[in-house]
Amino acid sequence: MTTGSDSPALSAERKVEMVFELLENGSKKGYIGENITQLEHALQAALRAVESQADEETVLAALLHDIGQFCSPGELQRMLVEDFGQETTDSTGSGLVSVGVVGHEKLGGDYLRKIGFSKKVCDLVESHVVAKRYLTAVNPEYYAGLSNASKQSLKFQGGPFTAEEVVEFRSDPLFEQKVQLRTWDDASKIVDFKTPGLEAYRDMAIRHLKSTAVDGPLHKVNIFGKTRQKIVEAAEALNVPPYRGRQIHEWIYTKGVTTFQDMANLPRSLQRDLDQKYRIDYGRVLDSQLSVDGTRKMLIQYNNDTKASVEAVFIPEDHRGTLCVSSQIGCSLSCRFCHTGTQALYRNLTASEIVGQYMIAAWMAKDFPKTLNQRPNVSNIVFMGQGEPLYNFRNVSAAVRTLTDKDGIGMAPWRITISTSGIAPLIPKIASELNVGLAVSLHSADNDVRSEIMPINKTYPLSQLMSSCREFVKCASPQSQRITFEYVMLDGVNDGDVDANRLVDLIRDLPAHVNLIPFNPWPGSNYRSSDEARVAEFCNIVRSRGIHASVRTPRGDDILAACGQLKSSHDTKKSVATV
């Protein structure tokens, strides 16, 4: 298999020519088990991506997702055996079996990576098989809708995911796009379906490869968000001693520098080498709004992607400052009273993007540059912004470890709280793996009511949720044992005396604090907040029965920064395609 990556003389135009030739020539063999050619399938998938207003990287991934089917036979056999530990089931060595090329998604990703396509394109190409395994695990109707050839290939691809694999896959930063790509893949097998030809994507592919070239904007790796060990390894790869990596880590996380030229104790040659390969990127602040009460809301965009933006909120108080961070772009849970719940999940945030929200807020709050014995203005972090943190646990946990690294940012674990809508299986891990605080978005102690306003309750009902909370308490340190139960007060929905007593009965065996939240309205919402007298009486009932309770004072509601009001500017609406 010739990739051209070993020849620096190859232009982006020539590389695209090679890839398109491979796709066109390979498609002449037909699409095994289907009544269209492989090229027709690729063009249909790409058109669906375009019609969905996907970014160019996702469109290219849709176009090229099956490119691994067309690797030359001898090279295919070698790569399967040597690189991937797999074997074809075709004794002729042609690399084709009755269901296509085994491992073709990995071959395709590797091929495109060597050509010079971006990590996102290659990751998406490599994902369309695992996304099928995910969908067959979570949606019984999905398997029934697969073509016979696709059902047959599933056996060779590992079958449906296990429950553990489902949770892991949901933590992927590209989870939503990977599932969407699979949806386009499955829908792109229509006979006589009219599409633009391959030439329609040539300029897009050339433009992409130029952007990922050595001097292109996507070439540099974001070193921000990496752990100290990873930064040490990056330094060693540049042939410098490990202590240089520790110095770089210190400059990034304790001094807050954003250019390598500012790392004064590094040799100039190392500064240049770092600058050629890496960047330090927190994200770009598109907008910053200041409330009359001092609350600041920031709209932050990542990777120049117009859809990849989130909101973070800094709430200053007399003796502390709390930063509310987002963990996902959009949300998949559809809680009826939450503004974010009306926005489709676009993707999970990476660990660096989560930590970047802290660094941006810390700079704005004048925590950088640091001075001796300075008390931080951003003293606490709550994962209560956009998204469900436990559906992005891998990246959230990596971010927490970076935030609490004593040789870096050094925030005490007990100053961090993760809020969840109730993803019961992962709640104990908040204590056992991270030792940070837990907040549960409860909002009703009645299963029927909670299922109506929070559909996740149908998956993890109250009995399972409370069992996981008890496990959390067993694993938590004394400083982190008390659970905050968040309860938004909705007029006529969950605010009666019977609701208050039912709440106490549910949580009375736990070290608990109830945080009552007057509903914060947002455009298009169908709920009203309970009035002050009703909220006060509800609070009194809970307190009278021995449970700590308080009423949250709304902060930043004049700039839509209060609880339940956050939403990204790209405003992607939920649709039936959202998984």
C-alpha positions in Angstrom: 0.0 0.0 0.0 1.5 3.3 -1.1 0.6 6.3 1.1 3.0 8.9 -0.1 3.8 10.1 3.5 7.4 9.0 3.1 7.8 11.5 0.2 7.8 15.1 1.3 7.7 16.2 -2.3 4.1 15.0 -2.7 1.7 17.9 -2.8 -1.8 18.0 -1.2 -3.2 17.8 -4.7 -1.3 14.7 -5.5 -2.2 13.0 -2.3 -5.9 13.7 -2.9 -5.5 12.3 -6.4 -4.1 9.1 -4.9 -6.9 8.7 -2.4 -9.6 9.4 -4.9 -8.1 6.9 -7.4 -8.0 4.3 -4.7 -11.7 4.9 -3.9 -12.8 4.9 -7.6 -10.8 1.8 -8.6 -11.7 -0.1 -5.5 -15.4 0.6 -6.0 -15.3 -1.2 -9.4 -15.3 -4.5 -7.4 -18.8 -3.7 -6.1 -20.2 -3.4 -2.6 -20.4 -6.9 -1.1 -24.0 -7.8 -0.1 -25.5 -4.5 -1.4 -27.1 -3.4 -4.7 -25.0 -0.3 -5.2 -21.3 0.3 -5.6 -18.9 1.3 -2.8 -18.4 4.7 -4.4 -22.2 5.3 -4.6 -22.3 4.4 -0.9 -19.5 6.8 0.0 -21.0 9.7 -2.0 -24.4 9.1 -0.3 -22.8 9.2 3.2 -20.9 12.4 2.3 -24.0 14.1 1.0 -25.9 13.2 4.3 -23.0 14.8 6.2 -23.2 17.9 4.1 -27.0 18.2 4.4 -26.6 17.9 8.2 -24.2 20.9 8.1 -21.3 18.8 9.4 -17.8 20.4 9.5 -15.4 19.5 6.7 -13.5 16.9 8.7 -16.7 15.0 9.4 -17.8 15.2 5.7 -14.4 13.8 4.6 -14.7 11.0 7.2 -18.1 10.1 5.8 -16.7 10.1 2.3 -13.7 8.0 3.1 -15.0 5.8 5.9 -14.7 2.6 3.9 -11.3 3.4 2.2 -9.7 0.5 4.1 -11.7 -1.9 1.9 -9.4 -1.1 -1.0 -5.9 -1.5 0.4 -3.8 -3.7 -1.9 -4.2 -7.4 -1.1 -0.6 -8.2 0.0 -0.2 -5.1 2.1 -3.6 -5.7 3.6 -2.6 -9.2 4.7 0.6 -7.9 6.2 -1.0 -5.0 8.1 -3.8 -7.2 9.5 -1.3 -9.8 10.9 1.6 -7.6 11.9 0.0 -4.3 12.9 -3.5 -5.3 14.2 -3.0 -8.9 15.3 -5.9 -10.0 13.0 -6.1 -12.5 10.2 -8.4 -12.6 7.2 -10.6 -15.6 6.7 -9.9 -15.7 3.0 -7.2 -18.3 2.3 -6.6 -16.8 -1.1 -4.9 -13.9 0.5 -7.1 -11.4 -1.4 -8.0 -9.7 1.8 -11.7 -10.0 1.1 -14.2 -12.2 2.9 -17.9 -12.6 2.4 -18.5 -9.6 4.5 -15.7 -7.4 3.3 -12.3 -6.7 4.7 -11.9 -7.7 8.4 -10.4 -4.7 10.2 -11.0 -2.3 7.3 -11.8 0.6 9.6 -8.4 0.4 11.3 -6.7 0.0 7.9 -8.5 3.0 6.6 -7.6 5.2 9.5 -4.0 4.2 9.3 -3.9 4.8 5.6 -5.4 8.3 5.9 -3.2 9.1 8.9 -0.1 8.3 6.8 -1.4 10.4 4.0 -1.7 13.4 6.4 -5.4 13.6 7.3 -6.2 15.0 10.7 -6.7 13.0 13.9 -10.4 13.7 13.9 -10.9 12.4 10.3 -8.9 9.2 11.1 -10.7 8.7 14.5 -14.1 9.0 12.8 -13.1 6.6 10.1 -11.9 4.1 12.6 -15.1 4.4 14.6 -17.9 3.4 12.3 -17.6 -0.3 13.2 -17.5 0.3 17.0 -20.4 2.7 16.7 -22.4 -0.2 15.1 -21.5 -2.4 18.1 -22.6 0.4 20.4 -25.9 0.9 18.7 -26.8 -2.8 18.6 -26.2 -2.8 22.4 -28.4 0.1 23.3 -31.1 -0.1 20.7 -32.7 -3.5 19.9 -34.5 -2.0 16.9 -31.2 -0.9 15.4 -30.1 -4.5 14.7 -33.4 -5.3 13.0 -32.9 -2.5 10.6 -29.4 -3.5 9.4 -28.8 -5.0 6.0 -28.1 -8.8 5.9 -24.5 -8.0 5.0 -24.1 -5.7 7.9 -25.6 -8.2 10.3 -23.2 -10.8 9.0 -20.2 -8.6 9.4 -21.2 -7.8 13.0 -20.2 -11.3 14.0 -16.6 -10.7 12.8 -16.5 -7.3 14.4 -17.0 -8.4 18.0 -20.8 -8.3 18.4 -22.7 -5.8 20.5 -20.9 -3.9 23.2 -20.9 -5.0 26.8 -22.4 -2.6 29.4 -18.9 -1.5 30.4 -18.0 -0.8 26.8 -21.1 1.3 26.3 -20.1 3.6 29.2 -16.5 3.8 27.9 -17.7 4.7 24.4 -20.0 7.4 25.7 -16.9 9.1 27.2 -15.3 9.6 23.8 -15.0 13.3 22.9 -16.3 12.4 19.4 -19.1 10.1 20.7 -22.0 12.0 19.1 -20.2 12.4 15.7 -19.2 8.8 15.7 -22.8 7.7 16.2 -24.0 10.1 13.6 -21.5 8.9 11.1 -22.7 5.3 11.6 -26.3 6.5 11.1 -25.3 8.1 7.8 -23.4 4.9 6.9 -26.5 2.7 7.5 -28.8 5.1 5.5 -26.5 5.3 2.5 -27.4 2.2 0.6 -30.2 3.4 -1.7 -30.4 2.3 -5.3 -30.5 5.1 -7.9 -30.0 7.9 -5.3 -28.7 11.0 -6.9 -25.6 12.6 -5.4 -22.8 15.0 -6.4 -19.8 13.3 -7.9 -16.4 12.7 -6.2 -15.1 15.9 -7.8 -17.4 17.9 -5.5 -15.1 17.1 -2.6 -11.7 17.5 -4.2 -11.1 21.1 -3.1 -12.3 20.3 0.4 -9.8 17.4 0.7 -6.9 19.5 -0.7 -7.8 22.4 1.6 -7.8 20.0 4.6 -4.4 18.4 3.8 -2.9 21.8 3.4 -4.2 22.8 6.8 -2.6 19.7 8.4 0.8 20.1 6.7 3.8 20.9 8.8 3.2 24.6 8.5 -0.6 24.3 8.7 -2.8 25.5 11.6 -3.9 22.0 12.6 -0.5 20.5 12.7 0.6 21.6 16.2 -0.6 19.4 19.1 -2.1 21.2 22.0 0.2 20.3 24.9 -2.1 22.1 27.4 -4.2 19.6 29.4 -1.6 16.9 29.3 -0.4 15.4 32.6 3.0 16.0 34.0 4.2 12.5 32.9 3.0 13.1 29.3 4.8 16.5 29.2 7.9 14.8 30.4 7.6 12.2 27.7 7.1 14.9 25.1 10.3 16.7 26.3 12.3 13.4 26.2 11.1 12.9 22.6 12.9 16.2 21.8 16.1 14.7 23.3 16.2 16.8 26.5 16.4 15.6 30.1 13.1 14.8 32.0 13.6 17.8 34.3 12.9 20.0 31.3 9.5 18.4 31.0 8.8 19.2 34.7 9.8 22.8 34.0 7.4 23.0 31.1 4.6 21.6 33.3 5.3 24.2 35.9 5.3 27.1 33.4 1.9 25.9 32.0 0.0 25.1 35.2 1.5 27.2 38.0 2.6 30.2 36.1 -0.1 30.2 33.4 2.1 31.1 30.4 0.7 30.5 27.0 3.8 30.8 24.8 7.0 28.8 25.0 9.1 32.0 24.5 7.9 33.1 28.0 9.5 30.0 29.6 12.6 31.9 30.6 14.7 29.0 32.0 14.4 26.9 28.9 17.1 27.0 26.2 16.2 29.0 23.1 16.6 25.9 21.0 14.1 24.0 23.1 11.6 26.9 23.0 11.9 26.8 19.1 11.5 23.0 19.0 8.4 23.1 21.2 6.9 26.0 19.2 7.2 24.0 16.0 5.4 21.0 17.3 3.1 22.2 20.1 0.7 25.0 21.1 -0.8 26.0 24.5 -4.5 26.6 23.8 -7.2 27.1 26.5 -9.9 27.9 24.0 -11.1 31.2 22.5 -13.3 33.5 24.5 -16.0 34.6 22.1 -18.0 36.6 24.6 -17.9 37.6 28.3 -20.9 39.1 30.1 -20.9 40.6 33.6 -24.1 40.5 35.7 -25.1 43.2 38.0 -24.3 40.9 40.9 -20.7 40.3 39.7 -21.3 36.9 38.1 -19.4 36.5 34.8 -20.5 34.3 32.0 -18.0 33.3 29.3 -18.7 31.8 25.9 -15.7 29.7 24.9 -15.0 28.2 21.5 -12.6 25.3 20.6 -10.5 24.6 17.5 -12.2 27.3 15.5 -15.3 25.1 15.2 -18.4 27.3 15.2 -20.4 24.5 16.7 -17.8 23.7 19.5 -18.6 26.3 22.1 -19.7 26.1 25.7 -20.5 28.5 28.5 -18.8 28.7 31.9 -19.8 30.9 34.8 -17.7 32.4 37.6 -19.6 33.4 40.8 -17.5 35.6 43.2 -18.4 35.6 46.9 -16.9 37.2 50.0 -14.7 34.3 51.0 -14.5 32.1 47.9 -15.1 32.2 44.1 -16.9 29.3 42.4 -16.4 28.4 38.8 -19.2 26.4 37.1 -17.7 24.4 34.2 -19.3 22.5 31.4 -18.4 18.9 30.5 -20.2 18.5 27.1 -21.2 20.7 24.2 -25.0 20.3 24.5 -26.6 17.4 26.4 -28.4 14.2 25.7 -30.6 14.0 28.7 -33.5 16.3 27.9 -34.4 17.4 31.4 -37.6 19.3 30.8 -36.8 22.4 33.0 -33.2 22.8 31.8 -32.2 25.2 28.9 -29.2 23.0 28.0 -31.6 20.1 27.7 -33.1 21.6 24.5 -29.7 21.6 22.8 -28.5 18.4 21.1 -25.3 16.8 22.3 -22.6 17.9 19.8 -19.6 16.2 21.5 -17.9 15.6 24.8 -15.2 18.1 25.9 -11.7 16.9 26.2 -9.8 17.1 29.5 -7.8 20.1 28.2 -11.0 21.9 27.2 -12.4 21.4 30.7 -9.2 22.6 32.4 -9.0 25.4 29.9 -12.3 26.9 31.3 -10.5 27.1 34.7 -7.4 28.8 33.2 -9.5 31.4 31.4 -11.5 32.2 34.5 -8.4 32.3 36.7 -6.7 34.8 34.3 -9.8 36.9 34.3 -10.0 36.7 38.1 -6.3 37.8 38.3 -5.1 34.5 39.8 -2.3 34.7 37.2 0.4 35.7 37.3 0.7 34.3 40.8 2.3 36.1 43.8 3.6 34.6 47.0 0.9 33.5 49.5 -1.8 34.6 47.1 -5.3 33.3 48.0 -6.9 32.2 44.7 -10.0 34.0 43.6 -11.2 30.9 41.8 -11.2 28.6 44.8 -13.9 26.1 44.0 -15.1 24.3 40.9 -18.5 22.7 40.3 -19.3 20.5 37.3 -22.8 22.0 36.9 -22.6 23.6 33.5 -23.6 22.2 30.2 -23.7 18.4 29.8 -23.8 15.3 32.1 -20.3 14.9 33.6 -20.7 11.1 34.1 -21.4 10.6 30.4 -17.9 12.0 29.9 -16.3 10.4 32.9 -13.0 9.6 31.2 -12.3 13.2 30.3 -13.8 14.7 33.5 -11.7 12.4 35.7 -8.6 13.3 33.7 -9.4 17.0 34.1 -9.9 16.6 37.9 -6.5 14.9 38.2 -4.9 17.8 36.4 -6.7 20.3 38.5 -5.7 18.6 41.8 -2.1 17.8 40.8 -0.1 19.2 43.8 2.8 20.0 41.4 0.5 22.0 39.1 -2.8 23.8 39.8 -3.0 22.1 43.2 -6.7 22.6 44.0 -7.9 20.5 47.0 -10.2 17.6 45.9 -12.8 18.7 48.4 -13.1 22.0 46.6 -14.4 20.2 43.5 -18.0 18.9 43.1 -19.3 16.8 40.3 -23.1 17.1 39.7 -25.0 14.3 38.0 -28.5 13.8 36.9 -28.3 10.2 38.2 -26.0 8.0 36.2 -26.1 5.5 39.0 -23.3 2.9 38.0 -20.6 5.6 37.9 -21.5 7.6 41.1 -19.3 5.5 43.5 -16.3 6.2 41.2 -16.6 9.9 42.0 -15.4 8.9 45.5 -13.3 5.9 44.9 -11.3 7.3 42.0 -11.4 11.0 42.4 -12.3 11.7 46.1 -14.3 14.9 45.1 -17.7 16.0 46.2 -21.0 14.8 44.8 -24.2 16.7 43.9 -27.3 14.9 42.7 -29.8 16.7 40.5 -32.8 15.1 42.2 -35.8 17.4 41.7 -38.4 14.9 42.9 -38.6 12.0 45.2 -41.5 10.5 43.3 -40.5 8.1 40.4 -43.4 9.1 38.2 -42.8 12.8 38.6 -39.0 12.5 38.2 -39.4 10.4 35.1 -41.6 13.1 33.6 -39.3 16.0 34.2 -36.0 13.9 34.0 -36.3 11.0 31.5 -33.0 9.5 32.8 -35.0 8.3 35.8 -36.6 5.6 33.6 -33.1 4.1 33.1 -31.9 4.7 36.7 -34.9 4.9 39.0 -34.7 6.3 42.5 -34.0 3.0 44.3 -30.9 2.4 42.1 -29.8 6.0 42.5 -30.0 5.9 46.3 -28.1 2.6 46.4 -25.3 4.2 44.4 -25.3 7.2 46.7 -24.9 4.9 49.7 -21.9 3.3 47.9 -20.5 6.8 47.3 -20.6 7.5 51.1 -18.8 4.3 51.9 -15.9 5.2 49.5 -15.7 8.9 50.2 -13.3 10.6 52.5 -14.8 12.4 55.6 -14.4 15.8 53.8 -16.4 14.7 50.8 -19.1 12.4 52.3 -22.0 14.8 52.4 -24.1 14.7 49.3 -25.8 17.8 48.0 -29.3 17.1 46.6 -30.3 19.8 44.2 -34.0 20.4 43.9 -35.5 23.0 41.5 -38.8 24.3 42.7 -41.5 24.0 40.0 -44.8 25.5 40.8 -47.5 22.8 41.1 -45.1 20.1 40.0 -42.9 19.1 42.9 -43.3 21.8 45.6 -46.1 20.4 47.8 -45.9 19.4 51.5 -46.2 15.8 50.5 -43.2 16.3 48.1 -41.1 17.7 50.9 -41.9 14.8 53.3 -41.3 12.3 50.5 -37.9 13.9 49.9 -36.9 13.5 53.6 -38.0 9.9 53.6 -35.9 9.2 50.6 -32.6 10.6 51.8 -32.8 10.5 55.6 -30.2 7.7 55.9 -27.6 9.7 54.0 -25.3 12.6 55.1 -27.3 15.1 53.0 -27.8 18.7 52.3 -30.8 19.9 50.2 -30.2 22.9 48.0 -33.6 24.3 46.9 -33.3 26.2 43.6 -36.1 28.6 42.5 -36.7 27.8 38.9 -34.8 30.2 36.6 -36.9 30.9 33.5 -35.5 30.8 30.0 -37.0 31.6 26.5 -39.5 28.9 25.6 -39.7 27.2 29.0 -43.1 25.9 30.2 -42.5 26.0 33.9 -42.9 28.7 36.6 -41.0 29.0 39.9 -42.7 28.3 43.2 -43.3 31.6 45.0 -41.1 32.7 47.9 -43.5 31.6 50.6 -43.9 28.1 49.1 -40.1 27.7 48.8 -39.7 28.9 52.4 -42.3 26.5 53.8 -40.9 23.6 51.8 -37.5 24.4 53.3 -38.9 24.5 56.8 -40.5 21.1 56.5 -37.2 19.6 55.4 -35.3 21.2 58.2 -37.9 20.3 60.8 -37.3 16.7 60.0 -33.5 16.9 60.6 -32.1 17.5 57.1 -29.8 20.4 56.4 -31.5 22.6 53.7 -30.9 26.0 52.1 -32.4 28.1 49.4 -30.0 29.1 46.6 -29.9 32.8 45.8 -30.1 33.2 42.0 -26.9 34.6 40.5 -26.4 35.9 37.0 -30.0 35.4 36.0 -30.0 38.8 34.2 -27.5 37.4 31.7 -29.0 33.8 31.6 -26.1 32.5 33.7 -28.1 31.0 36.5 -28.8 27.3 37.2 -30.5 25.7 34.2 -30.0 28.7 31.8 -26.8 27.8 30.0 -26.8 27.1 26.3 -24.2 27.3 23.6 -24.5 30.0 20.9 -24.7 27.6 18.0 -28.1 26.5 19.3 -28.3 23.0 17.7 -31.8 21.7 18.2 -32.5 18.2 19.3 -33.9 15.8 16.6 -34.8 12.2 16.2 -31.3 11.5 15.0 -29.8 12.4 18.4 -28.8 9.3 20.3 
